[in-house]
Amino acid sequence: RSQISVEERASFLYLSDGKPLLRQLWATATLVGS
């Protein structure tokens, strides 16, 4: 699934707050999936 809802994105960013590695992986996944 390539589409991610705003709620999922917001909740991921909230959960990964303070975890730079996860945030970097998320940013990479977002770029690759877009």
KOLKENU-320280 format. One record per atom (N, C-alpha, C, O): residue number from 1; residue in one letter; atom name; x, y, z. Coordinates in steps of 0.1 Angstrom, whole numbers, plus 5000, padded with zeros to 4 digits. Layout:
# residues N
<node><num>NUM</num><residu>A</residu><atome>CA</atome><x>X</x><y>Y</y><z>Z</z></node>
...
This chain:
# residues 34
<node><num>1</num><residu>R</residu><atome>N</atome><x>5009</x><y>4988</y><z>5000</z></node>
<node><num>1</num><residu>R</residu><atome>CA</atome><x>5000</x><y>5000</y><z>5000</z></node>
<node><num>1</num><residu>R</residu><atome>C</atome><x>5009</x><y>5012</y><z>5000</z></node>
<node><num>1</num><residu>R</residu><atome>O</atome><x>5017</x><y>5014</y><z>5009</z></node>
<node><num>2</num><residu>S</residu><atome>N</atome><x>5007</x><y>5021</y><z>4991</z></node>
<node><num>2</num><residu>S</residu><atome>CA</atome><x>5015</x><y>5033</y><z>4989</z></node>
<node><num>2</num><residu>S</residu><atome>C</atome><x>5009</x><y>5045</y><z>4996</z></node>
<node><num>2</num><residu>S</residu><atome>O</atome><x>5016</x><y>5055</y><z>4999</z></node>
<node><num>3</num><residu>Q</residu><atome>N</atome><x>4996</x><y>5045</y><z>4997</z></node>
<node><num>3</num><residu>Q</residu><atome>CA</atome><x>4989</x><y>5057</y><z>5003</z></node>
<node><num>3</num><residu>Q</residu><atome>C</atome><x>4989</x><y>5056</y><z>5018</z></node>
<node><num>3</num><residu>Q</residu><atome>O</atome><x>4985</x><y>5046</y><z>5023</z></node>
<node><num>4</num><residu>I</residu><atome>N</atome><x>4993</x><y>5067</y><z>5024</z></node>
<node><num>4</num><residu>I</residu><atome>CA</atome><x>4992</x><y>5067</y><z>5039</z></node>
<node><num>4</num><residu>I</residu><atome>C</atome><x>4984</x><y>5079</y><z>5043</z></node>
<node><num>4</num><residu>I</residu><atome>O</atome><x>4986</x><y>5090</y><z>5038</z></node>
<node><num>5</num><residu>S</residu><atome>N</atome><x>4974</x><y>5077</y><z>5052</z></node>
<node><num>5</num><residu>S</residu><atome>CA</atome><x>4965</x><y>5087</y><z>5056</z></node>
<node><num>5</num><residu>S</residu><atome>C</atome><x>4972</x><y>5098</y><z>5065</z></node>
<node><num>5</num><residu>S</residu><atome>O</atome><x>4983</x><y>5095</y><z>5071</z></node>
<node><num>6</num><residu>V</residu><atome>N</atome><x>4967</x><y>5109</y><z>5066</z></node>
<node><num>6</num><residu>V</residu><atome>CA</atome><x>4972</x><y>5120</y><z>5074</z></node>
<node><num>6</num><residu>V</residu><atome>C</atome><x>4972</x><y>5116</y><z>5089</z></node>
<node><num>6</num><residu>V</residu><atome>O</atome><x>4982</x><y>5118</y><z>5096</z></node>
<node><num>7</num><residu>E</residu><atome>N</atome><x>4962</x><y>5108</y><z>5093</z></node>
<node><num>7</num><residu>E</residu><atome>CA</atome><x>4962</x><y>5103</y><z>5107</z></node>
<node><num>7</num><residu>E</residu><atome>C</atome><x>4973</x><y>5094</y><z>5110</z></node>
<node><num>7</num><residu>E</residu><atome>O</atome><x>4980</x><y>5095</y><z>5120</z></node>
<node><num>8</num><residu>E</residu><atome>N</atome><x>4976</x><y>5085</y><z>5100</z></node>
<node><num>8</num><residu>E</residu><atome>CA</atome><x>4987</x><y>5076</y><z>5102</z></node>
<node><num>8</num><residu>E</residu><atome>C</atome><x>5000</x><y>5083</y><z>5102</z></node>
<node><num>8</num><residu>E</residu><atome>O</atome><x>5009</x><y>5080</y><z>5111</z></node>
<node><num>9</num><residu>R</residu><atome>N</atome><x>5002</x><y>5093</y><z>5093</z></node>
<node><num>9</num><residu>R</residu><atome>CA</atome><x>5014</x><y>5100</y><z>5093</z></node>
<node><num>9</num><residu>R</residu><atome>C</atome><x>5016</x><y>5108</y><z>5106</z></node>
<node><num>9</num><residu>R</residu><atome>O</atome><x>5027</x><y>5108</y><z>5112</z></node>
<node><num>10</num><residu>A</residu><atome>N</atome><x>5006</x><y>5115</y><z>5110</z></node>
<node><num>10</num><residu>A</residu><atome>CA</atome><x>5007</x><y>5123</y><z>5123</z></node>
<node><num>10</num><residu>A</residu><atome>C</atome><x>5010</x><y>5114</y><z>5135</z></node>
<node><num>10</num><residu>A</residu><atome>O</atome><x>5018</x><y>5117</y><z>5143</z></node>
<node><num>11</num><residu>S</residu><atome>N</atome><x>5003</x><y>5102</y><z>5135</z></node>
<node><num>11</num><residu>S</residu><atome>CA</atome><x>5005</x><y>5093</y><z>5147</z></node>
<node><num>11</num><residu>S</residu><atome>C</atome><x>5019</x><y>5087</y><z>5146</z></node>
<node><num>11</num><residu>S</residu><atome>O</atome><x>5025</x><y>5085</y><z>5157</z></node>
<node><num>12</num><residu>F</residu><atome>N</atome><x>5024</x><y>5084</y><z>5134</z></node>
<node><num>12</num><residu>F</residu><atome>CA</atome><x>5038</x><y>5079</y><z>5133</z></node>
<node><num>12</num><residu>F</residu><atome>C</atome><x>5048</x><y>5090</y><z>5138</z></node>
<node><num>12</num><residu>F</residu><atome>O</atome><x>5057</x><y>5087</y><z>5145</z></node>
<node><num>13</num><residu>L</residu><atome>N</atome><x>5046</x><y>5102</y><z>5133</z></node>
<node><num>13</num><residu>L</residu><atome>CA</atome><x>5055</x><y>5113</y><z>5137</z></node>
<node><num>13</num><residu>L</residu><atome>C</atome><x>5055</x><y>5116</y><z>5152</z></node>
<node><num>13</num><residu>L</residu><atome>O</atome><x>5065</x><y>5118</y><z>5158</z></node>
<node><num>14</num><residu>Y</residu><atome>N</atome><x>5043</x><y>5114</y><z>5158</z></node>
<node><num>14</num><residu>Y</residu><atome>CA</atome><x>5041</x><y>5116</y><z>5172</z></node>
<node><num>14</num><residu>Y</residu><atome>C</atome><x>5049</x><y>5105</y><z>5180</z></node>
<node><num>14</num><residu>Y</residu><atome>O</atome><x>5056</x><y>5107</y><z>5189</z></node>
<node><num>15</num><residu>L</residu><atome>N</atome><x>5047</x><y>5092</y><z>5175</z></node>
<node><num>15</num><residu>L</residu><atome>CA</atome><x>5053</x><y>5081</y><z>5182</z></node>
<node><num>15</num><residu>L</residu><atome>C</atome><x>5068</x><y>5081</y><z>5180</z></node>
<node><num>15</num><residu>L</residu><atome>O</atome><x>5075</x><y>5076</y><z>5189</z></node>
<node><num>16</num><residu>S</residu><atome>N</atome><x>5073</x><y>5086</y><z>5169</z></node>
<node><num>16</num><residu>S</residu><atome>CA</atome><x>5087</x><y>5086</y><z>5166</z></node>
<node><num>16</num><residu>S</residu><atome>C</atome><x>5094</x><y>5099</y><z>5171</z></node>
<node><num>16</num><residu>S</residu><atome>O</atome><x>5106</x><y>5101</y><z>5169</z></node>
<node><num>17</num><residu>D</residu><atome>N</atome><x>5087</x><y>5108</y><z>5178</z></node>
<node><num>17</num><residu>D</residu><atome>CA</atome><x>5093</x><y>5120</y><z>5183</z></node>
<node><num>17</num><residu>D</residu><atome>C</atome><x>5104</x><y>5117</y><z>5192</z></node>
<node><num>17</num><residu>D</residu><atome>O</atome><x>5102</x><y>5109</y><z>5202</z></node>
<node><num>18</num><residu>G</residu><atome>N</atome><x>5116</x><y>5123</y><z>5190</z></node>
<node><num>18</num><residu>G</residu><atome>CA</atome><x>5127</x><y>5120</y><z>5198</z></node>
<node><num>18</num><residu>G</residu><atome>C</atome><x>5135</x><y>5107</y><z>5193</z></node>
<node><num>18</num><residu>G</residu><atome>O</atome><x>5145</x><y>5103</y><z>5200</z></node>
<node><num>19</num><residu>K</residu><atome>N</atome><x>5131</x><y>5101</y><z>5182</z></node>
<node><num>19</num><residu>K</residu><atome>CA</atome><x>5138</x><y>5090</y><z>5177</z></node>
<node><num>19</num><residu>K</residu><atome>C</atome><x>5142</x><y>5093</y><z>5163</z></node>
<node><num>19</num><residu>K</residu><atome>O</atome><x>5136</x><y>5090</y><z>5153</z></node>
<node><num>20</num><residu>P</residu><atome>N</atome><x>5154</x><y>5100</y><z>5161</z></node>
<node><num>20</num><residu>P</residu><atome>CA</atome><x>5158</x><y>5105</y><z>5149</z></node>
<node><num>20</num><residu>P</residu><atome>C</atome><x>5160</x><y>5095</y><z>5138</z></node>
<node><num>20</num><residu>P</residu><atome>O</atome><x>5157</x><y>5097</y><z>5126</z></node>
<node><num>21</num><residu>L</residu><atome>N</atome><x>5164</x><y>5083</y><z>5142</z></node>
<node><num>21</num><residu>L</residu><atome>CA</atome><x>5166</x><y>5072</y><z>5132</z></node>
<node><num>21</num><residu>L</residu><atome>C</atome><x>5153</x><y>5068</y><z>5126</z></node>
<node><num>21</num><residu>L</residu><atome>O</atome><x>5152</x><y>5067</y><z>5114</z></node>
<node><num>22</num><residu>L</residu><atome>N</atome><x>5143</x><y>5066</y><z>5134</z></node>
<node><num>22</num><residu>L</residu><atome>CA</atome><x>5129</x><y>5063</y><z>5129</z></node>
<node><num>22</num><residu>L</residu><atome>C</atome><x>5124</x><y>5074</y><z>5120</z></node>
<node><num>22</num><residu>L</residu><atome>O</atome><x>5118</x><y>5071</y><z>5110</z></node>
<node><num>23</num><residu>R</residu><atome>N</atome><x>5126</x><y>5086</y><z>5124</z></node>
<node><num>23</num><residu>R</residu><atome>CA</atome><x>5121</x><y>5098</y><z>5117</z></node>
<node><num>23</num><residu>R</residu><atome>C</atome><x>5128</x><y>5098</y><z>5103</z></node>
<node><num>23</num><residu>R</residu><atome>O</atome><x>5122</x><y>5101</y><z>5093</z></node>
<node><num>24</num><residu>Q</residu><atome>N</atome><x>5141</x><y>5095</y><z>5103</z></node>
<node><num>24</num><residu>Q</residu><atome>CA</atome><x>5149</x><y>5094</y><z>5090</z></node>
<node><num>24</num><residu>Q</residu><atome>C</atome><x>5144</x><y>5083</y><z>5081</z></node>
<node><num>24</num><residu>Q</residu><atome>O</atome><x>5142</x><y>5085</y><z>5069</z></node>
<node><num>25</num><residu>L</residu><atome>N</atome><x>5141</x><y>5072</y><z>5087</z></node>
<node><num>25</num><residu>L</residu><atome>CA</atome><x>5136</x><y>5060</y><z>5079</z></node>
<node><num>25</num><residu>L</residu><atome>C</atome><x>5122</x><y>5064</y><z>5074</z></node>
<node><num>25</num><residu>L</residu><atome>O</atome><x>5119</x><y>5060</y><z>5062</z></node>
<node><num>26</num><residu>W</residu><atome>N</atome><x>5114</x><y>5071</y><z>5082</z></node>
<node><num>26</num><residu>W</residu><atome>CA</atome><x>5101</x><y>5075</y><z>5077</z></node>
<node><num>26</num><residu>W</residu><atome>C</atome><x>5102</x><y>5085</y><z>5065</z></node>
<node><num>26</num><residu>W</residu><atome>O</atome><x>5095</x><y>5084</y><z>5056</z></node>
<node><num>27</num><residu>A</residu><atome>N</atome><x>5111</x><y>5094</y><z>5067</z></node>
<node><num>27</num><residu>A</residu><atome>CA</atome><x>5113</x><y>5104</y><z>5056</z></node>
<node><num>27</num><residu>A</residu><atome>C</atome><x>5117</x><y>5097</y><z>5043</z></node>
<node><num>27</num><residu>A</residu><atome>O</atome><x>5113</x><y>5100</y><z>5032</z></node>
<node><num>28</num><residu>T</residu><atome>N</atome><x>5126</x><y>5087</y><z>5044</z></node>
<node><num>28</num><residu>T</residu><atome>CA</atome><x>5131</x><y>5080</y><z>5033</z></node>
<node><num>28</num><residu>T</residu><atome>C</atome><x>5119</x><y>5072</y><z>5027</z></node>
<node><num>28</num><residu>T</residu><atome>O</atome><x>5118</x><y>5072</y><z>5014</z></node>
<node><num>29</num><residu>A</residu><atome>N</atome><x>5112</x><y>5065</y><z>5035</z></node>
<node><num>29</num><residu>A</residu><atome>CA</atome><x>5100</x><y>5057</y><z>5030</z></node>
<node><num>29</num><residu>A</residu><atome>C</atome><x>5090</x><y>5066</y><z>5023</z></node>
<node><num>29</num><residu>A</residu><atome>O</atome><x>5084</x><y>5062</y><z>5013</z></node>
<node><num>30</num><residu>T</residu><atome>N</atome><x>5088</x><y>5078</y><z>5028</z></node>
<node><num>30</num><residu>T</residu><atome>CA</atome><x>5079</x><y>5088</y><z>5022</z></node>
<node><num>30</num><residu>T</residu><atome>C</atome><x>5083</x><y>5092</y><z>5009</z></node>
<node><num>30</num><residu>T</residu><atome>O</atome><x>5075</x><y>5093</y><z>4999</z></node>
<node><num>31</num><residu>L</residu><atome>N</atome><x>5096</x><y>5095</y><z>5007</z></node>
<node><num>31</num><residu>L</residu><atome>CA</atome><x>5102</x><y>5099</y><z>4994</z></node>
<node><num>31</num><residu>L</residu><atome>C</atome><x>5101</x><y>5087</y><z>4984</z></node>
<node><num>31</num><residu>L</residu><atome>O</atome><x>5097</x><y>5090</y><z>4973</z></node>
<node><num>32</num><residu>V</residu><atome>N</atome><x>5104</x><y>5075</y><z>4989</z></node>
<node><num>32</num><residu>V</residu><atome>CA</atome><x>5104</x><y>5064</y><z>4980</z></node>
<node><num>32</num><residu>V</residu><atome>C</atome><x>5090</x><y>5061</y><z>4975</z></node>
<node><num>32</num><residu>V</residu><atome>O</atome><x>5087</x><y>5057</y><z>4964</z></node>
<node><num>33</num><residu>G</residu><atome>N</atome><x>5080</x><y>5062</y><z>4985</z></node>
<node><num>33</num><residu>G</residu><atome>CA</atome><x>5066</x><y>5058</y><z>4982</z></node>
<node><num>33</num><residu>G</residu><atome>C</atome><x>5058</x><y>5068</y><z>4975</z></node>
<node><num>33</num><residu>G</residu><atome>O</atome><x>5047</x><y>5065</y><z>4970</z></node>
<node><num>34</num><residu>S</residu><atome>N</atome><x>5063</x><y>5081</y><z>4974</z></node>
<node><num>34</num><residu>S</residu><atome>CA</atome><x>5055</x><y>5091</y><z>4967</z></node>
<node><num>34</num><residu>S</residu><atome>C</atome><x>5056</x><y>5091</y><z>4952</z></node>
<node><num>34</num><residu>S</residu><atome>O</atome><x>5050</x><y>5099</y><z>4945</z></node>
